[in-house]
């Protein structure tokens, strides 16, 4: 729990543990909070069955070409989930001037994703050394407030 948000993430040690579908389902259903964020990155392919349990899916895309290639199959599965009636919000994280947007959108085949600008590494380090989330820093908040507000408006509470 951090600043009112229950972040469901698995440590590297936990990623090595094998859990059955039922065990994973129990873990997800026992989590408390008004907003629960579950990070599916690094999970095996059986996460697809959990998508139906989620109220909303926010896809965070790292525009680094190697990261997009690595996650392409997952993106295709999420698009299929969306076609079958699931709600998916696409965002491009760490957006910066070095990105060739046309090539990126042609590759991803998504339109009008939400854009989250890149935050300076100095701010990330400052937040980590002071044990805060980066958004709690004034400089970061001024950069991210509007994009995060737009995404939050799409969420159903």
GINOR-V514875 format. One record per pair of residues at least 24 apart in sequence whose ideal C-beta (glycine too) atoms are under 7 Angstrom apart, sorted by the first residue. I is the first residue (numbers start at 0). GAP is how many residues later the second one is. D is the distance in whole Angstrom. If there is no record, write none. Layout:
i: (I,I)
gap: (GAP,GAP)
d: (D,D)
This chain:
i: (1,2,4,4,5,5,5,5,6,7,7,7,7,8,14,20,20,27,47,50,50,54,55,55,55,55,56,56,56,56,57,57,57,58,58,58,58,59,59,60,60,60,60,60,60,61,61,62,62,62,62,62,67,67,74,88,88,88,90,90,91,93,113,113,113,114,115,115,116,116,118,118)
gap: (131,130,30,32,25,26,27,30,30,28,29,30,31,30,27,25,28,25,29,30,35,101,31,33,99,100,29,30,31,32,31,33,93,29,30,31,32,31,33,29,30,31,32,47,52,31,32,29,31,32,36,41,39,40,33,25,62,65,25,60,24,24,33,36,37,32,28,31,26,30,24,25)
d: (6,6,6,6,6,7,4,5,5,6,6,4,7,5,6,6,7,7,6,5,6,6,5,7,6,6,6,7,5,7,5,6,7,6,7,5,7,5,5,7,7,5,7,7,7,6,6,6,6,7,5,6,6,7,7,7,7,6,6,6,7,4,6,6,5,6,7,5,6,7,6,7)
